[in-house]
Amino acid sequence: TVLDEWCAKEGRDPAEIERSTGVEGSPDKTGQQLYDLGVRMFTVGLSGPDYDLGKLRDWLAFRDDVNAGR
């Protein structure tokens, strides 16, 4: 990635940088790909007044599965 290239140029370990991104939709579509790119913080946007927490539950389940090694 571009970040990895800049880290190499600057002599910095890219593992020291927490990668984050905002996510939409289901983690079934993009979760593993983003995780494989090094993203560890996923921000789930919600809007009200009728908050649907289903998307958040899906991303939390993805996080739990990854952390459990599944």
N, C-alpha and C positions, 0 to 999 in steps of 0.2 A: 504494500500500500504506500501511498504518498508519505504517511506518517513514518513508516518503517524506513523509507529512503532518507528522510530528513534526520531521523535518529542516527542512521549510519554515518551521515555526513558530519553530524555534530558530536559523534562519539557517545551517544546516549542509548541506554538499554530501553527499547520500546516496551518491555514488560513492566517498566516502572510507571507507565502512563495508563490511567484508567480510561478506557474507551467507552463512550456512552452514545446513545442515540434515542430519538423519539420513535415510537413504533405505533403502527395502526394495524387493524385487522388481527388475524390469528397468527400465533407463533408457529403453527403448522406450515405456513408458507415461507416465513423468513427467519424464524428463530434460530434454527441450527446454522444457517448461512451466516447470520450476523455473529453468532457465537464463535464460529470457525474463523471469522475475521478478527476476533479478539475483543468484541464488545461484551462487556460484563454488566453494564448498567443500562437498563431499558426503561425509558420514561413513557408511561401510558397516559395519553391525554383523555380527559373526560369532560363532558359539558352537560350542564343542567338546563332546566331544573329537574328533568327526569333522568337521573344518572343510571346508566346501565353498567353495572360492575362485572358483567360477564366477561368482557375483554380483559379486564384486570385479573380476574380469576384464572383465565387461560394462561396469561403470561406468568402468573405466580406458580401455576402447576408446571409450566415449562421450566422455570427456574428450579423448582424442587426436584424435578426429574433429572435435570443436568447435574445438580449438586449431589444427587443420590447415585450418579453414575449409570443412569438408565438411558 
